[in-house]
Amino acid sequence: MTRKVSVLTGSRADFGLLRALLIKLRKDSSILLQLIVTGSHLSDAFGNTYREIENAGFDISAHVAIPLEGDSKAEMAKATGLAMTAYAEFFERNHPDLLVVLGDRFEIFAAAAAAMIQGIAIAHISGGDVTEGALDDTFRHCITKMSLLHFPGCRQSAMHIIQLGEDPSRVFNVGEPGVENCLSLTPMSRSELQATIAIDITTKPFAVVTFHPSTMEDDSGPGQVWELISALEHFQNINFIITKANADAGSRAINHIWEEQAKTHVNWLLVPSLGLTRYISAMNYAELIIGNSSSGVVEAPAMKKPSVNIGNRQKGRMLADSIICCEPVSEDITRAIKRALSPEFKGIAANVVNPFGDEQTSQRIFDIIKQYLNDGPYKIEKKFYDFGVTL
């Protein structure tokens, strides 16, 4: 019997993380893969990255466009409501046996809510993390409570999910998909990457920079980006590949600053997206990773790269010893970059223990999903798991 599995991707980041699992689902003749493409994938401003999905050979079952023109939290809330309506219509028409979602963004939350209300089981990848500086933290925990199967990326996150009342028998510490990508994908050679990059990465050292809005903070993004720019100006001997911010409230203001400043900084390259292979390749040859993206926290340690984590966006996450946290202040960022570039700290990064799994993450998730589909369908009703906490 063919089972329908819907998978939602809303950004360049989560498609890269889902890709290995998507390949396995697509190859299985007993599974009908329904790929829902939404969010910034369909936005001119964010690079129309749905083309990367098509170029990777995937059939897209539905394009769910949601408004991303606004740059405020009110517009983000409105987009969430409109997205939930669109997803509800898709689920009503297609009746999937399982919805697979990854992460914590508002469009993922909307899809999970629409599916849960319609009685569709949800498998959630990368739940249980803590990022106190972003609204994603709350979205992620809400998605956890709506989901039946849980695939956290580390033991700490698995314990957080159980603390939220989820049955341990449905919580599987599979590792982070991003780490699997780093360990299993063959990076481009430096010369191959150079042929696709309009800045020197062969004779001059470079760093990768990504800075997203901290959505729990009101309008802090522009000021923090100016502090970061001030810090980067101390390192004229380094080239910087800067990827634009994601489609959260406040991202357009950040991206506008990057766009204007990139015109006068000859050692910068600003891109909407590098895509999975180029991004991993760039990380592989970079001197360090700078910003507040999860890639600096999860993938960078797996690639033995120093990482400078700025501000509160990733506050609360498990952090490897190769990560330097600093305040979003020019002097602190400058000091952190200098330390990350030191031979001593590079040695720490080269020997760091990665806490986020190995190259088997997608296979573990696939095997558990297959078992669920073969044994099910299950009811989505759940009991609250109480492990005896007393007040």
C-alpha positions in Angstrom: 0.0 0.0 0.0 1.3 3.4 -1.0 1.7 5.9 1.8 1.7 9.7 1.3 4.4 11.6 3.0 4.3 15.4 2.8 7.5 17.3 3.4 7.6 21.1 3.8 10.5 23.3 3.0 10.3 27.0 3.4 13.9 28.2 3.0 17.3 27.6 1.4 18.5 26.4 4.8 15.9 23.7 5.6 16.0 22.3 2.0 19.7 21.6 2.4 19.1 19.9 5.7 16.2 17.8 4.3 17.8 16.8 1.0 19.3 13.5 2.0 16.0 12.4 3.6 14.1 13.6 0.6 16.2 11.4 -1.7 15.5 8.3 0.4 11.8 9.0 0.5 11.7 9.6 -3.3 13.4 6.3 -4.0 11.0 4.2 -2.0 8.3 2.8 -4.3 5.9 2.4 -1.3 6.0 6.1 -0.5 4.4 9.0 -2.5 6.5 12.1 -1.7 4.5 15.3 -1.7 7.0 18.2 -1.5 5.5 21.5 -0.4 7.6 24.5 -1.3 6.8 27.8 0.5 8.3 30.8 2.3 11.4 32.5 1.0 11.9 29.8 -1.7 9.3 31.7 -3.8 10.6 35.3 -3.1 12.5 37.4 -5.6 14.1 39.2 -2.7 15.5 36.0 -1.3 16.8 34.5 -4.5 13.9 32.3 -5.7 15.6 29.3 -4.3 12.9 26.9 -5.4 15.0 26.7 -8.6 17.6 24.8 -6.5 15.0 22.3 -5.7 14.0 21.8 -9.3 17.7 21.6 -10.4 18.2 18.9 -7.8 15.6 16.8 -9.7 12.7 17.0 -7.2 9.0 17.3 -8.3 7.3 20.0 -6.4 3.7 19.1 -5.4 2.6 22.5 -4.3 3.9 26.1 -4.4 2.4 27.8 -1.3 3.2 31.5 -1.6 3.0 33.6 1.5 3.4 37.3 1.8 7.0 38.3 2.8 6.9 41.9 1.7 6.5 43.3 5.2 9.4 43.6 7.7 7.5 43.9 11.0 6.3 41.4 13.5 2.7 42.3 12.7 3.3 41.3 9.0 5.0 38.1 10.2 1.8 37.3 12.2 -0.4 38.0 9.2 1.8 35.8 7.0 1.5 33.0 9.5 -2.3 33.2 9.4 -2.4 33.2 5.6 0.1 30.4 5.4 -2.0 28.2 7.7 -5.1 28.7 5.5 -3.1 27.7 2.4 -1.6 24.6 4.0 -5.0 23.5 5.4 -6.4 23.6 1.8 -3.5 21.4 0.6 -3.9 18.9 3.4 -7.7 18.7 2.7 -7.1 17.9 -0.9 -4.2 15.5 -0.5 -4.7 13.7 2.8 -1.1 12.8 3.7 -0.4 10.0 6.1 2.5 11.9 7.6 3.8 15.5 7.5 7.6 15.9 8.0 8.8 19.3 9.1 12.2 20.6 10.2 13.0 23.4 12.6 11.2 26.3 14.0 10.2 29.0 11.6 6.8 30.6 11.5 5.8 29.0 8.2 6.7 25.6 9.7 4.6 26.4 12.8 1.6 27.3 10.6 1.9 24.0 8.6 2.1 21.9 11.8 -1.0 23.7 13.2 -3.0 23.1 10.0 -2.0 19.4 9.9 -2.6 18.7 13.6 -6.1 20.2 13.5 -6.9 17.9 10.5 -5.7 14.8 12.4 -2.5 14.4 10.3 0.5 12.9 12.2 3.6 15.1 12.3 7.3 14.1 12.4 9.5 16.9 13.7 13.2 17.2 13.0 15.5 19.3 15.2 13.1 19.9 18.0 14.2 20.4 21.6 16.8 23.1 20.8 16.9 26.3 22.8 17.5 29.7 21.1 16.3 32.2 23.6 17.0 35.2 21.3 14.5 34.3 18.6 10.7 33.8 18.4 11.7 30.5 16.7 12.3 29.1 20.3 8.6 29.3 21.0 7.5 28.1 17.6 9.8 25.1 18.0 8.3 24.0 21.3 4.8 24.5 20.0 5.6 22.3 17.0 7.0 19.6 19.4 3.7 19.5 21.2 1.8 19.1 17.9 4.1 16.3 16.7 4.0 12.5 17.1 7.5 11.6 16.1 10.5 13.5 17.3 14.0 13.6 15.8 16.3 15.9 17.9 19.9 16.5 17.0 21.6 15.8 20.4 20.9 14.3 23.8 20.3 17.6 25.4 17.5 18.4 22.9 16.0 14.9 23.4 15.8 15.6 27.1 14.1 18.9 26.5 11.4 17.2 24.4 10.7 14.7 27.2 10.6 17.6 29.7 7.8 19.0 27.5 5.8 15.9 28.3 6.5 13.8 25.2 6.8 10.0 25.5 10.4 8.9 25.4 9.5 6.0 23.1 8.8 8.5 20.4 11.9 10.6 20.9 14.9 9.5 18.8 18.3 11.2 19.1 19.3 10.9 15.5 21.8 13.7 15.1 21.6 16.9 13.1 21.1 16.7 9.3 23.5 19.6 8.9 26.3 17.5 10.4 25.5 14.6 8.0 25.8 17.0 5.1 29.2 18.2 6.3 30.5 14.7 6.8 29.0 13.0 3.7 29.0 15.5 0.9 32.2 15.9 -1.1 33.1 19.6 -1.2 34.0 21.3 -4.4 37.7 21.9 -4.9 38.9 25.4 -4.0 39.4 26.1 -7.7 36.0 24.8 -8.6 34.4 27.0 -5.9 36.5 29.9 -7.0 35.0 29.6 -10.5 31.6 30.2 -9.1 32.6 33.0 -6.6 33.2 36.6 -7.7 35.8 37.2 -5.0 39.3 35.9 -4.4 39.3 32.7 -2.3 42.5 31.1 -3.6 45.3 33.6 -2.7 43.6 35.4 0.1 42.0 34.1 3.3 38.3 34.4 3.7 35.4 34.1 6.2 31.7 33.2 5.8 29.3 35.7 7.5 25.6 35.2 8.1 23.6 37.5 10.4 19.8 37.1 11.0 17.4 39.2 13.0 17.1 38.3 16.7 13.3 38.4 16.7 12.9 38.5 20.5 14.6 41.9 20.4 12.8 44.9 19.0 14.5 46.5 16.0 18.0 45.6 17.2 19.1 44.2 13.9 20.3 47.3 12.0 22.3 48.6 15.0 24.0 45.2 15.5 24.8 44.9 11.8 26.6 48.3 11.9 28.6 47.0 14.9 29.5 43.9 12.9 30.5 46.0 9.9 32.7 48.1 12.1 34.4 45.0 13.3 34.9 43.6 9.8 36.6 46.8 8.7 39.5 45.9 11.0 40.3 42.9 8.8 41.2 44.2 5.3 43.5 41.3 4.8 40.5 38.9 4.8 37.7 38.6 2.2 34.2 38.1 3.5 31.4 36.0 1.8 28.2 37.4 3.3 24.9 35.5 2.9 21.7 37.6 3.3 19.4 37.3 6.3 16.4 35.0 6.2 12.8 36.0 5.8 12.1 37.0 9.4 10.8 40.3 10.7 13.7 42.7 10.5 15.5 40.9 7.7 14.9 43.5 5.0 16.5 46.3 7.0 19.5 44.1 7.6 19.8 43.1 4.0 19.4 46.8 2.8 22.4 47.7 4.9 24.5 44.8 3.5 23.5 45.8 -0.1 24.5 49.4 0.4 27.7 48.7 2.2 28.8 46.0 -0.2 29.1 48.7 -2.9 32.0 50.2 -1.1 33.7 47.2 0.5 35.9 45.6 -2.1 36.7 42.6 0.2 33.1 41.6 0.5 30.9 39.4 -1.6 27.2 39.6 -0.8 24.9 36.7 -2.0 21.3 35.8 -1.4 22.2 32.1 -1.1 25.2 29.9 -1.9 23.2 26.7 -2.0 24.1 23.5 -0.1 27.2 22.3 -1.9 28.7 25.8 -2.3 28.0 26.7 1.3 29.6 23.6 2.7 32.5 24.0 0.3 32.9 27.6 1.4 32.9 26.6 5.1 35.5 23.9 4.3 38.0 26.5 3.0 37.1 29.4 5.2 39.3 30.6 8.1 36.2 31.0 10.3 32.5 31.4 10.5 31.0 34.7 11.8 27.4 35.7 12.7 24.4 34.3 14.6 23.2 31.5 12.3 22.8 27.9 13.6 25.3 26.8 11.0 28.0 28.4 13.1 26.9 26.4 16.1 26.0 23.0 14.5 27.9 22.6 11.2 31.1 24.6 12.0 32.2 22.2 14.8 31.7 19.2 12.6 34.0 20.9 10.0 36.6 21.7 12.7 36.2 25.5 12.0 36.4 28.3 14.5 33.1 30.2 14.9 32.2 33.6 16.3 28.6 33.6 17.6 27.3 37.1 18.0 24.5 38.2 20.4 21.6 36.3 21.9 20.0 34.6 18.9 21.5 31.2 19.7 21.5 31.6 23.4 20.7 28.4 25.2 22.0 26.0 22.6 24.6 23.4 23.3 28.0 24.9 22.3 31.2 23.1 21.3 34.5 24.4 22.4 35.2 25.8 18.9 32.6 28.5 19.3 33.4 32.0 20.7 30.4 33.9 22.0 30.5 37.7 22.1 28.2 40.7 22.5 27.0 42.5 19.4 29.5 45.3 20.0 32.3 46.1 17.5 35.1 45.8 20.1 33.8 42.5 21.3 33.3 41.1 17.8 36.8 42.3 16.8 38.4 40.7 19.8 36.5 37.4 19.1 37.6 37.3 15.5 41.2 37.9 16.4 41.0 35.1 19.0 39.4 32.7 16.5 42.2 33.4 13.9 44.9 32.7 16.4 46.9 29.5 16.0 46.0 28.4 19.5 42.3 28.6 18.9 42.5 27.0 15.5 44.1 24.1 17.3 41.2 23.9 19.6 38.8 23.9 16.7 40.8 21.2 14.9 40.4 18.8 17.8 36.9 19.7 18.9 34.4 16.9 19.7 31.2 17.4 17.6 28.1 16.9 19.8 25.6 16.7 17.0 25.8 13.3 15.4 27.3 11.7 12.3 26.6 10.9 8.7 23.7 8.5 9.4 21.0 11.0 10.5 18.8 10.8 7.4 19.0 7.0 7.3 17.9 6.8 11.0 15.0 9.2 10.3 13.9 7.3 7.2 14.0 3.9 8.9 11.8 5.2 11.8 9.3 6.8 9.4 9.1 3.6 7.4 8.4 1.6 10.5 5.7 4.1 11.5 4.1 3.9 8.1 4.2 0.0 8.1 2.8 -0.3 11.6 0.3 2.6 11.5 -1.7 4.5 11.1 -1.7 5.6 14.7 -4.0 8.0 16.5 -2.5 11.3 17.1 -3.9 11.6 20.6 -1.1 11.6 23.2 -0.8 11.3 26.9 1.4 13.8 28.8 4.5 12.0 29.9 5.2 12.9 33.6 8.6 11.9 34.8 7.9 12.8 38.5 8.9 16.4 38.9 7.8 17.8 42.2 7.5 21.5 43.2 
